Amino acid sequence: MRSLFYVLTALAVMGLAFWAYRENYRTQARLTEIDRLQSEIGHLRESLGVLKAEWAYLNRPDRLRELAEINFDRLGLLPLRAAQFGTAAQVGYPEKPLPPVTDPVETFGALPETEETTP
């Protein structure tokens, strides 16, 4: 009986050691993947910063004005005037929603009889 207990205990210890070994390697693989993803995120953020700087550089007002003057005949652009914009009265605002019904009225049943007087 005692030897069976020792064998079962030894098998349990070996099983737990195998499980811990496998979990350790799984954890290390996940940590490596997390490091790789964080590095990739850092590179993407850096390239996004570069792209934003390039966009700001290309959208400089003096550069755009110069391009508009160079390509004026081909594009047919006209300068902005105040008459091209609408007024606040022309804005279509949404209608106010109806308030919720808080005191419902019963509408079914017989109507009360009214007395009619004839002259």
C-alpha positions as CSV (number, residue, x, y, z in Angstrom):
1,M,0.0,0.0,0.0
2,R,2.8,2.3,0.9
3,S,4.7,1.6,-2.3
4,L,1.6,2.4,-4.4
5,F,1.3,5.7,-2.6
6,Y,5.0,6.5,-3.4
7,V,4.5,5.6,-7.0
8,L,1.4,7.7,-7.3
9,T,3.1,10.6,-5.6
10,A,6.1,10.3,-7.9
11,L,3.8,10.2,-11.0
12,A,2.0,13.3,-9.7
13,V,5.2,15.2,-9.1
14,M,6.4,14.2,-12.6
15,G,3.1,15.3,-14.1
16,L,3.2,18.7,-12.3
17,A,6.8,19.2,-13.4
18,F,5.9,18.5,-17.0
19,W,3.0,20.9,-16.7
20,A,5.1,23.6,-15.1
21,Y,7.8,23.1,-17.8
22,R,5.3,23.5,-20.6
23,E,3.6,26.5,-19.0
24,N,7.1,28.2,-18.5
25,Y,7.9,27.8,-22.3
26,R,4.4,29.0,-23.2
27,T,4.8,32.1,-21.0
28,Q,8.2,32.8,-22.5
29,A,6.8,32.6,-26.0
30,R,4.0,35.0,-25.1
31,L,6.5,37.4,-23.5
32,T,8.6,37.3,-26.7
33,E,5.5,38.0,-28.8
34,I,4.5,40.9,-26.6
35,D,8.0,42.4,-26.9
36,R,7.8,42.0,-30.7
37,L,4.4,43.7,-30.8
38,Q,5.4,46.6,-28.6
39,S,8.5,47.1,-30.8
40,E,6.3,47.1,-33.9
41,I,3.9,49.6,-32.2
42,G,6.8,51.8,-31.5
43,H,8.0,51.7,-35.1
44,L,4.5,52.4,-36.4
45,R,4.1,55.4,-34.0
46,E,7.4,56.7,-35.2
47,S,6.4,56.4,-38.8
48,L,3.0,58.0,-38.0
49,G,4.9,61.0,-36.5
50,V,7.0,61.3,-39.6
51,L,3.9,61.1,-41.8
52,K,2.2,63.8,-39.8
53,A,5.2,66.0,-40.1
54,E,5.3,65.5,-43.9
55,W,1.6,66.2,-44.1
56,A,2.0,69.5,-42.2
57,Y,5.0,70.4,-44.4
58,L,3.0,69.7,-47.6
59,N,0.0,71.6,-46.4
60,R,1.8,74.9,-45.6
61,P,-0.5,77.8,-46.7
62,D,2.3,79.6,-48.7
63,R,3.0,76.4,-50.6
64,L,-0.6,75.7,-51.4
65,R,-1.1,79.3,-52.4
66,E,1.8,79.1,-54.8
67,L,0.5,75.8,-56.3
68,A,-2.9,77.4,-56.7
69,E,-1.4,80.3,-58.6
70,I,0.7,78.0,-60.8
71,N,-2.2,75.8,-61.7
72,F,-4.9,78.6,-61.8
73,D,-5.8,78.2,-65.4
74,R,-5.9,74.4,-65.3
75,L,-7.9,74.2,-62.0
76,G,-10.2,77.2,-62.5
77,L,-10.2,78.1,-58.9
78,L,-11.8,81.3,-57.7
79,P,-11.1,83.2,-54.5
80,L,-13.5,82.8,-51.7
81,R,-16.1,85.5,-51.1
82,A,-18.5,86.0,-48.2
83,A,-21.5,85.6,-50.5
84,Q,-20.5,81.9,-51.0
85,F,-21.4,81.0,-47.4
86,G,-24.9,80.6,-46.0
87,T,-26.4,82.4,-43.1
88,A,-27.5,80.9,-39.8
89,A,-31.2,81.2,-40.8
90,Q,-30.5,78.7,-43.7
91,V,-29.3,76.0,-41.3
92,G,-31.9,73.2,-41.0
93,Y,-32.0,72.5,-37.3
94,P,-33.7,69.2,-36.2
95,E,-37.1,69.6,-34.6
96,K,-37.4,69.2,-30.9
97,P,-38.5,65.8,-29.9
98,L,-41.9,65.4,-28.3
99,P,-41.9,65.1,-24.5
100,P,-42.6,61.7,-23.1
101,V,-46.1,60.7,-22.1
102,T,-46.2,60.8,-18.3
103,D,-50.0,60.7,-17.7
104,P,-51.7,58.3,-20.1
105,V,-55.4,58.7,-20.7
106,E,-57.6,55.6,-21.1
107,T,-59.3,55.8,-24.5
108,F,-61.3,52.7,-24.7
109,G,-64.8,52.0,-23.3
110,A,-68.1,53.7,-23.7
111,L,-68.4,57.5,-24.1
112,P,-70.5,59.3,-21.5
113,E,-73.8,60.4,-22.8
114,T,-74.3,64.1,-23.2
115,E,-77.6,65.9,-23.0
116,E,-78.5,67.8,-26.1
117,T,-81.0,70.6,-25.9
118,T,-82.9,71.6,-29.0
119,P,-84.2,75.2,-29.2
